[in-house]
Amino acid sequence: SMRHGPFAPSRRAFIEFIVLHTLYVTQFLFIYKFTNQSATESQDLLHLYWDFELAIPFIPEFFIVYYSVNVMIFLSLFYLEVFEMRRFFCTLILATVVGAIFFYVLPCACGYVRVIPDYEPWKTILTGFYELDEPHNLVPSLHIAYTTTTLLYLREKATPRWYWGFHIWTLAIYFSVILTHQHHLIDIVTGLALSVFVYQIVKRVAAQGHPLLNPPAES
């Protein structure tokens, strides 16, 4: 029977979460840096956006919503059982790998001119952020893929109120990638498609009875 969360995680779930999350973040940082570096050296960057998008306002406060995806991922600890958590992180990692192939083959340029607000705290925060963040890993948006993937897993275990809450939260993050000028519209659509694609792959692998991705057999 389907249990609806949130529920208190077991010690086992907590340890698995830490290990899997560390693995996911490490490979993300490695791949992200590698593909951005190769794009920076590329001469012919693609411009996959419409001119009308450049008129979209920049609202730095939406970086709070943008980064809330990390909170959403953390909530998986309170919603997913251990085998579901493994499926979840496998999906995130697979999304990163598939996304990286696209970034490598289709290095993109971001159409927005980066502006650093002259008021705090955004002046300090964004000065540091932009020094680290190269805007080439665009199509598909991993930010959208991670958010959508998290939604796909959490909503299955959510009570009706949280079910809608997670959808509204996800939509807010979709808006945030645009309003923080981190992504263009095509990045959102392709990020969404990437998420559904890898989610279905992991689901199929799990359906073939892989022991790590399924509930332990009843003794």
N, C-alpha and C positions, 0 to 999 in steps of 0.2 A: 504494500500500500504506500501511496505517495505521502511523504511527510512534508509538511509546510514549515518553512523557517520563519524567523531566525531561531536557531537553537544553539545551546552552549557547545562549542567544539570540544572534542576529546583531545587528550594530550597527543595521541597519535595523529589526529588531523592537524593539530597545530604544528607538529614537527614536519609533517609532509608539506604543509603550506609553506613553511620557511624554506625548505629545500627546493621545492618546485618554483617558488617565486624568485629565489636567488638565481636558479638556472635560467629562468625566463628573462630576468633583467640583464644578466650577464651576456646572454647571446644577443639580446636586443641591442645593447650598447656596442658590442663588437661589430655586429652586422651593420648597424646604423652608421657607425663611424666609417667603416670600410666603404659602403656605397656612397656616402656623402663625399668622401675623399676622392673616389674615382670620378664622381660627377664634377667636382671642383676642377679636376684636371681635363675634363671633356670640353672640347671647343664648341660642339653643336648641341646646346641644351634646347629641349623642346618647350614650346609655349602653349600649354594645353589649358587655355582659359579664354573666356569671352571678355571683350573690352568693358562691357557694362559692369562686370564684377569689380573693376578697379574703383568704382564709385562707392562701393560698400564701405561704411564708416569703420574706423578702428576704435574699439572700445576695450582698453587694457583690462578693465575690471573683469571681463569675461575669461581672463586667464585663470581666475578662481574656479570657474565652471570647467574650463579646459582641463585643469589638473585634477578635478574631482574624479576622473576615471580611475585614479589610483585608490581612492576610497571605495569605489564600486568593486574593484578587483579584490580589495581587502575583505569586503563583505562576503565574498565567496566562502571564506572560512566559516561563516555562521549559517550558511545556507546549504553547502554541498557536503555530501559524505565523501569519504576518502577516495573511493573509486571515481566519483563524479569530479572531484578536484583534479585527479590525474587526467581525465578526459579534457577538462577545462584548460589546464596548462598545456597539454599536448596541442590543443586547438590554437592557443595563443602563439606557441612556438612555431607551429606549422604556418600560421598567418605571416609571421615575421620572415620565414624562409622564402615563401612564395612572393611576398611583397618585395623582398630584397632582389629577387630575380628581375622583377619589373624595374626597380630603381636602377639596377645595373645596366639593363638593356635600354631603358627609356629615361635617361637623366633629364630632369625638368628644371625650368627656371620659374621662380615665384614672381608673379606680376606686380605684387605690391612693393612700394618703396617703404623700407622699414623706418618707422618714426619712433624715436624714444621720447615719451612725454617729459615735460620739464617740471613735473611735480612728483613728490614722493608718495608712496614707496615705489611707484612704478619706474621712476627714473633709474634707481639703483638695481631693482630686480631685472628690468629688461636689458640694461646695459650688460649685466652678467650673463643673462640668458642668451642674448644674440651673439655674444662672443663664442659661446659653445655650440650654438645651433646653426647649422648651415641649411638653407632652405631648398634642398634638392630632392629629398625623399618625399615626393608629393603624390604620385599616382601609382598604386592606390594608397589612400591615407591609412597608415597603421593605427593612428589614433581612433579613427572611425571603426576600423576592423576590431580593435581591442574592446571598444565600448560596446559594439553590436554583439560580439561574442559573449561578453560578460552578461549582457541582457538576455541572450538566448539561453544561457545556463540558469541565471537567477530567476527568471520569470516562471520557469517550470516548477519552482519550489516556493513561490511567493503567494501569500494570501491576496485576495482581490485588491485590497487597498495598496499594498506594496507592488502588486502587479502593474497597476496604473502608474504608481510612483516611479518605478524603474523606467517605464516607457517615456514619461515626461522628462525625467533626468537625462535619458539617452538623447532625446530631441534637443534638450538644452545644450548638451555637449556638441551635437551636430552644428547648432548655431554658433557655438563658441569657436569652432575651428575656423569659421569664416570671419567672425567679428574680431578675432585676434590676428587676422591676416596670416594665419599659419597655413591655410589651405584654400584651394579653389573648389568650385562646385563638382567638377568631374572627379576630384579626389574623394569626395564623399560617396558618390554613386559607386565608384570602383571599390572603395573600402568596404562598403556594405556588401557588395557582391563577393568580395574576397572572404569576408567573414562567413557568409552563408555557405560558400563553397567548402571551406576547410571544416566548418561545423559538420556538414554532411559526410565528409570523408572520415572524420574521427568517429562519427556515429556508426558508419558502416563497418569500420575496423572493430569497434566495440561489439557490434552485433554478431561478429564472427566468433565471439566468445573469448577474446583475449583476457586472460585471468587478471591482469593488472587494471583493466578498464571496466571490470564488472564486479558486482557485489560478491563477497566471499561465499562459496558454496555452503549451503546449510549442512551441518554435520548430522 
